[in-house]
Amino acid sequence: MRGKMKNIIKKRTLLFMCIPAIVYFFIFSYLPLPGVWLAFVRFNYRDGIFGSPFVGFENFRFLVLSGQLWTLTRNTVLYNLAFIITGNILQITVAILFNEMAGRKLSIYKKVSQSIMFLPYFISAVVIGVFAYNLLNVRTGFINAILKQLGRDTVNFYSIPGLWPFIIVLAYLWQTTGYGSIVYFAAIMGIDSEMMEASEIDGANAFQRIRYIILPCLKPTFVILLLFALGGIMKGNFGLFYNLTGANNMALFETTDIIETFVFRSLNVNFNFSMGSAVGLYQSIFGFLLVMTVNTIVRKIEPDYSLF
Amino acid sequence: MQNNVNADVLAGVDARKYQGSQKVIDKSQRFIQVIGVIFTGIISMLCILPFILIISASFTEERSITLYGFSLIPRAVSLNAYRLIFMNPKQVLGSYAVTVGMTAVGTAVGLFIISMTGYALQRPDFPLRNVISFYIYFTTLFSGGLIPFYMMVTQTLKLKDSYFAVLLPLLMSPWLIILMKNFLKSIPHSITESATIDGAGDFYIFLKIILPTAKPALATVGLFLALSYWNEWYNSMLFLSSKVIYKPLQLFLYNTINEARYIRDSAAASNIPAVDIPMESMKMATAVIATGPIIFAYPFVQKYFIQGITIGAVKG
């Protein structure tokens, strides 16, 4: 104990170097924690967080009984599942196809194509909202312009909730396929070249190489990414949902309202701080338990990759 | 596992030798290549399509948009949207200045603190490295949620309507600190050790020896920071009310899209009658103006992001 203390004092410069970050996370991440008390009161500004009347689990009870909590959880989880499944399939496919491209001309094509696919990752959520508006709005949208030219009826996308699961998943794939395939492409590059050569000598064709060498070698990367994605399944991408659907578009809530958008509305539109905090706390706790579970699993199958 | 894979991966440099020496590509591979070019070609076109659409729309005459809708190639070219925006450029230039300033300051300060922390945390001889690492990492596992955070920033820190409410929340993230830590690990500890023997202090070693050798790491983490500042709109929307005249660029764009009055205001300032405002093309032109710098910088910075993703992806 004494030795350790002495050692810390000896290395105090290193501790000082961490102090800005320690203070920063204390202020922005730890100091707001007591604020979760909001979830257990009926908040009013006059009395403040800790002076407002205590209502116990009343806010949670309301959220459960009204069915809102279930809808929000369902939407958030199902969207994430759809993202994980379609995203990984597409990313792996793209990475494998790129890997098979050899030769001078194809290499140039590959480079250009990869750069284009990666580009959407750099675009802000607001601009993605503009893209959606350009494509989908009923008066001047690109898709409706084509429908008109073909003599078909126009579609008012922003008022048909049933279409949005597809639109949102497509937008997600649009933004993340290039980004995600980089990880898988790097994993393929890391495969031992001797294995590839051996398969060559044994007369394996490209399909067999993919089926028996590349796919099995991608499995660990896939499993790890999958598990951590499952750990984050309660978290939604606020920017994407909010901007795509056209900012608080009530007509679409049925299929597009996720936990993040609900909490945001309780803060900015309904001013129901307590209800929003209750949903936020529910999300934090379940999210925490999920990550813990996932980490335990990862530590069992692949200790090197566990987070802690 | 993937630390040895560098940016060449995406540049198309093939790490495997055998493909280079291979003379004949067999039928099955040729088949997959054809499928691959078609498939990735379609995806690439879909990826670039929205960009072309908004650029095209921004240069299209308003009447043509109202009549025929947005199109891939302008039916009638017009610079009206841009002319109108720059006729009264105070708003747009002000927003640019705010965003550029915020990006510069935030990236510089954030990068310094992140690298300083990352360096200390990867030093094997620092006894508190695990405790502090966990302290930082824990914030990603459990958070109070948006509303307690909002109360904290507005009530305790009193930062409502202050640019600091936008600048500070993005200054650093656990993910970037871990990324930096992983980067700096690859610099041999012996460099630090020998400098210590020569009598250099830890901060001096960091400043004079580590920082100059860690330029790729600084570039990567710095660019991630810069991108998040450039694209920031969320905290701006939460914390900056209409009292703030010059909004960050993305919020300015957000308002332009969602609230027509922003366009009317700017038209009124230039004495344009309300009927003649090229509303749709102005929305698109604003989006082009807000995204332009990223597109221009993209070819030069792409490889640093790839580096960051391959190093930080699995151990995020």
Chai-1 contact restraints between the chains, C-beta under 6 A:
chainA,res_idxA,chainB,res_idxB,connection_type,confidence,min_distance_angstrom,max_distance_angstrom,comment,restraint_id
A,N7,B,P127,contact,1.0,0.0,6.0,A-B,restraint_1
A,I8,B,P127,contact,1.0,0.0,6.0,A-B,restraint_2
A,K11,B,F126,contact,1.0,0.0,6.0,A-B,restraint_3
A,T13,B,G201,contact,1.0,0.0,6.0,A-B,restraint_4
A,T13,B,D202,contact,1.0,0.0,6.0,A-B,restraint_5
A,T13,B,F203,contact,1.0,0.0,6.0,A-B,restraint_6
A,L14,B,A120,contact,1.0,0.0,6.0,A-B,restraint_7
A,L14,B,F126,contact,1.0,0.0,6.0,A-B,restraint_8
A,L14,B,D202,contact,1.0,0.0,6.0,A-B,restraint_9
A,M17,B,M116,contact,1.0,0.0,6.0,A-B,restraint_10
A,M17,B,A120,contact,1.0,0.0,6.0,A-B,restraint_11
A,C18,B,T117,contact,1.0,0.0,6.0,A-B,restraint_12
A,C18,B,A120,contact,1.0,0.0,6.0,A-B,restraint_13
A,C18,B,I132,contact,1.0,0.0,6.0,A-B,restraint_14
A,P20,B,I113,contact,1.0,0.0,6.0,A-B,restraint_15
A,A21,B,I113,contact,1.0,0.0,6.0,A-B,restraint_16
A,A21,B,T117,contact,1.0,0.0,6.0,A-B,restraint_17
A,F25,B,I136,contact,1.0,0.0,6.0,A-B,restraint_18
A,F25,B,T139,contact,1.0,0.0,6.0,A-B,restraint_19
A,S29,B,T139,contact,1.0,0.0,6.0,A-B,restraint_20
A,L31,B,M152,contact,1.0,0.0,6.0,A-B,restraint_21
A,P32,B,G144,contact,1.0,0.0,6.0,A-B,restraint_22
A,P32,B,P148,contact,1.0,0.0,6.0,A-B,restraint_23
A,P32,B,F149,contact,1.0,0.0,6.0,A-B,restraint_24
A,P32,B,M152,contact,1.0,0.0,6.0,A-B,restraint_25
A,L33,B,G144,contact,1.0,0.0,6.0,A-B,restraint_26
A,G35,B,G144,contact,1.0,0.0,6.0,A-B,restraint_27
A,G35,B,P148,contact,1.0,0.0,6.0,A-B,restraint_28
A,G35,B,M151,contact,1.0,0.0,6.0,A-B,restraint_29
A,V36,B,G144,contact,1.0,0.0,6.0,A-B,restraint_30
A,V36,B,P148,contact,1.0,0.0,6.0,A-B,restraint_31
A,L97,B,G36,contact,1.0,0.0,6.0,A-B,restraint_32
A,L97,B,T40,contact,1.0,0.0,6.0,A-B,restraint_33
A,E100,B,Q29,contact,1.0,0.0,6.0,A-B,restraint_34
A,E100,B,I32,contact,1.0,0.0,6.0,A-B,restraint_35
A,E100,B,Q33,contact,1.0,0.0,6.0,A-B,restraint_36
A,E100,B,G36,contact,1.0,0.0,6.0,A-B,restraint_37
A,M101,B,Q33,contact,1.0,0.0,6.0,A-B,restraint_38
A,A102,B,Q19,contact,1.0,0.0,6.0,A-B,restraint_39
A,S107,B,G12,contact,1.0,0.0,6.0,A-B,restraint_40
A,K110,B,G12,contact,1.0,0.0,6.0,A-B,restraint_41
A,K111,B,G12,contact,1.0,0.0,6.0,A-B,restraint_42
A,S113,B,T40,contact,1.0,0.0,6.0,A-B,restraint_43
A,S113,B,S44,contact,1.0,0.0,6.0,A-B,restraint_44
A,Q114,B,L10,contact,1.0,0.0,6.0,A-B,restraint_45
A,I116,B,S44,contact,1.0,0.0,6.0,A-B,restraint_46
A,I116,B,C47,contact,1.0,0.0,6.0,A-B,restraint_47
A,I116,B,I48,contact,1.0,0.0,6.0,A-B,restraint_48
A,M117,B,S44,contact,1.0,0.0,6.0,A-B,restraint_49
A,M117,B,C47,contact,1.0,0.0,6.0,A-B,restraint_50
A,P120,B,C47,contact,1.0,0.0,6.0,A-B,restraint_51
A,F122,B,I294,contact,1.0,0.0,6.0,A-B,restraint_52
A,S124,B,N231,contact,1.0,0.0,6.0,A-B,restraint_53
A,S124,B,Q250,contact,1.0,0.0,6.0,A-B,restraint_54
A,V126,B,W233,contact,1.0,0.0,6.0,A-B,restraint_55
A,V126,B,Q250,contact,1.0,0.0,6.0,A-B,restraint_56
A,V126,B,L253,contact,1.0,0.0,6.0,A-B,restraint_57
A,V126,B,Y254,contact,1.0,0.0,6.0,A-B,restraint_58
A,V127,B,A287,contact,1.0,0.0,6.0,A-B,restraint_59
A,V127,B,T291,contact,1.0,0.0,6.0,A-B,restraint_60
A,V130,B,I257,contact,1.0,0.0,6.0,A-B,restraint_61
A,V130,B,A287,contact,1.0,0.0,6.0,A-B,restraint_62
A,F131,B,P50,contact,1.0,0.0,6.0,A-B,restraint_63
A,N134,B,L53,contact,1.0,0.0,6.0,A-B,restraint_64
A,N134,B,I54,contact,1.0,0.0,6.0,A-B,restraint_65
A,N134,B,F70,contact,1.0,0.0,6.0,A-B,restraint_66
A,T140,B,I65,contact,1.0,0.0,6.0,A-B,restraint_67
A,T140,B,G69,contact,1.0,0.0,6.0,A-B,restraint_68
A,T140,B,F70,contact,1.0,0.0,6.0,A-B,restraint_69
A,T140,B,E280,contact,1.0,0.0,6.0,A-B,restraint_70
A,F142,B,L53,contact,1.0,0.0,6.0,A-B,restraint_71
A,F142,B,F70,contact,1.0,0.0,6.0,A-B,restraint_72
A,A145,B,Y68,contact,1.0,0.0,6.0,A-B,restraint_73
A,A145,B,G69,contact,1.0,0.0,6.0,A-B,restraint_74
A,I182,B,I306,contact,1.0,0.0,6.0,A-B,restraint_75
A,I182,B,I309,contact,1.0,0.0,6.0,A-B,restraint_76
A,V183,B,A313,contact,1.0,0.0,6.0,A-B,restraint_77
A,A186,B,Q2,contact,1.0,0.0,6.0,A-B,restraint_78
A,A186,B,V5,contact,1.0,0.0,6.0,A-B,restraint_79
A,A186,B,V9,contact,1.0,0.0,6.0,A-B,restraint_80
A,A186,B,T310,contact,1.0,0.0,6.0,A-B,restraint_81
A,M189,B,V5,contact,1.0,0.0,6.0,A-B,restraint_82
A,M189,B,V9,contact,1.0,0.0,6.0,A-B,restraint_83
A,M189,B,A15,contact,1.0,0.0,6.0,A-B,restraint_84
A,G190,B,Q2,contact,1.0,0.0,6.0,A-B,restraint_85
A,G190,B,V5,contact,1.0,0.0,6.0,A-B,restraint_86
A,S193,B,R16,contact,1.0,0.0,6.0,A-B,restraint_87
A,E197,B,Y18,contact,1.0,0.0,6.0,A-B,restraint_88
A,N205,B,D26,contact,1.0,0.0,6.0,A-B,restraint_89
A,N205,B,S28,contact,1.0,0.0,6.0,A-B,restraint_90
A,A206,B,S28,contact,1.0,0.0,6.0,A-B,restraint_91
A,A206,B,Q29,contact,1.0,0.0,6.0,A-B,restraint_92
A,A206,B,I32,contact,1.0,0.0,6.0,A-B,restraint_93
A,F207,B,S28,contact,1.0,0.0,6.0,A-B,restraint_94
A,I224,B,V314,contact,1.0,0.0,6.0,A-B,restraint_95
A,A247,B,N258,contact,1.0,0.0,6.0,A-B,restraint_96
A,V263,B,L146,contact,1.0,0.0,6.0,A-B,restraint_97
A,L267,B,I147,contact,1.0,0.0,6.0,A-B,restraint_98
A,L267,B,Y150,contact,1.0,0.0,6.0,A-B,restraint_99
A,F273,B,I147,contact,1.0,0.0,6.0,A-B,restraint_100
A,G276,B,I147,contact,1.0,0.0,6.0,A-B,restraint_101
A,S277,B,I147,contact,1.0,0.0,6.0,A-B,restraint_102
A,G280,B,G145,contact,1.0,0.0,6.0,A-B,restraint_103
A,G280,B,L146,contact,1.0,0.0,6.0,A-B,restraint_104
A,G280,B,I147,contact,1.0,0.0,6.0,A-B,restraint_105
A,S284,B,F142,contact,1.0,0.0,6.0,A-B,restraint_106
A,S284,B,S143,contact,1.0,0.0,6.0,A-B,restraint_107
A,S284,B,G145,contact,1.0,0.0,6.0,A-B,restraint_108
A,F288,B,L141,contact,1.0,0.0,6.0,A-B,restraint_109
A,F288,B,F142,contact,1.0,0.0,6.0,A-B,restraint_110
A,V291,B,L141,contact,1.0,0.0,6.0,A-B,restraint_111
